[in-house]
Amino acid sequence: MHTFLDHRGVLAFAHRGDHDSGPENTLPAFAGAVDQGFKYLETDTHCTRDGVLMAFHDQQLDRVTDQTGKISELDYEVVRRARVGGSETIPSLEDLIESFPEARFNIDLKADTTVIPFINLIRKLKCVDRICVGAFSDQRINAVREAFPNVCTSLGPINVCRARLTSYGVPFFKIEGQCAQVPERWRKVTVIDARFIREMKQRGIQTHVWTVNDEANMTRLLALGVEGIMTDRAGLLKKVLKAKGLWVN
């Protein structure tokens, strides 16, 4: 098992931090999750025009900050002046990783421009065992895997399709990635069911589901045998896992 995935309980991911502790993808949100005992933090990254990776989901600042504009078209000094929720700064990915040295980070590379800066950052911080890389792009994931052959990666879109088809009995010889990080449904297609989870287990691939904010869904997915859940409601997921004896920190 990859070091990133080596954990005795269900992997509980604070998706963009704990939203009850602070706005998404801000240091207070992540600190709130860590204070509750969360070992796994999920975040996203975009790259500024001058090459700084930011822990931020959207390509535009507009939705959650008091500023506007596309991150890739702005310099770091401009982006760092934006305030999330009116008060919190957007952390650089480097500051975020260094702020929580015991945490493990699931990082979604949101754009092609993030790949080279990300590879350089991971080399600088020497933290490859603490990260799992995902993206809606097999090419981005493959580029990171080429740089770090032992890195943990989730399945890209092509491999998710292969995994779903394989669970129906369509033969594919290879599915690349250590974990399938998927929603319960993608548009009209059901992704998570007993067949999918069974096939992944047979291949030694963990199944992590995003983004689950409902207690009933958490309970149902745990009964199906998923190995990880990503949530905006860190406190709720912790409560559900503790009740089932599955919370380990």
Secondary structure, DSSP 8 states (H G I E B T S, - for coil): --GGG--SS-EEEEETS-TTTSSTTSHHHHHHHHHTT--EEEEEEEE-TTS-EEE-SSSBSTTTBS--SBGGGS-HHHHTT--BTTTB---BHHHHHHH-TT-EEEEEE-SGGGHHHHHHHHHHHT-GGGEEEE-S-HHHHHHHHHH-TT-EEB--HHHHHHHHHHHTT---S----SEEEE-SEETTEE--SHHHHHHHHHTT-EEEE-----HHHHHHHHHHT-SEEEES-HHHHHHHHHHTT----
